[in-house]
């Protein structure tokens, strides 16, 4: 019915990577860390088999050497396949990050990467993002074998945060049971707001009945709902969509 409602329904109907939000709060007055680190590696499609063999060996090496971080690896399920790999860790504070980079074994990780999968990398991107815990709803037992992402490029000087809160509060008010996560990222091109929704399988992409739009309309009324998502759209310059697939064989996941 409305462009933004369709987007929200599509993504709230299903659910930052397997470990996008796996941390619990240790104390009632201590907020969880919100920083995440991402590496994006692009390879030549002809090197896929060699790169993946080396990447799997590198993940095992990191775990055997006591890498304290969990690293979740994803590859595109839609778009160009076989050339892009995304490796992410969440979440930490800047002081945590400093300590991690000062580990004695850190240089071993770098050397092993450079002599292994790094040999096949044609282009790499490294960036940080901020996970919005307050406006996200992430179940502990969420399975993220597939991940749907909507990237909203925001207009300059956008203040979309209050509207994100309105949408998230609305989802909670109507008793929406799905999980979702909002995160922000800044790069050379501007600031992006990402809505992440993982699912255990393709069937999980189906919207439950009654749908989000139906429940939200009953709570707010159609006019107010239209106004809410129109105000959201006013802050968005452009958007893109992608489905990602989790690759556990290339990930570093510690037993709990």
Secondary structure by P-SEA (a helix, b strand, c coil): ccaaaaaaaaacccccccccccccccccccccccbbbbbbbbccccaaaaaaaaaaaaaaaaaaacccbbbbbbbbcccccccbbbbbbccccaaaaaaaaaccaaaaaaaaaaacccccccbbbbbbbbbccccbbbbccccccbbbbbbbbccccccaaaaaaaaaaaaaaacccccbbbbbbbcccbbbbbbbbbbccccccccccccaaaaaaaaccaaaaaaaaaaaaaaccccccbbbbbbccccccccc
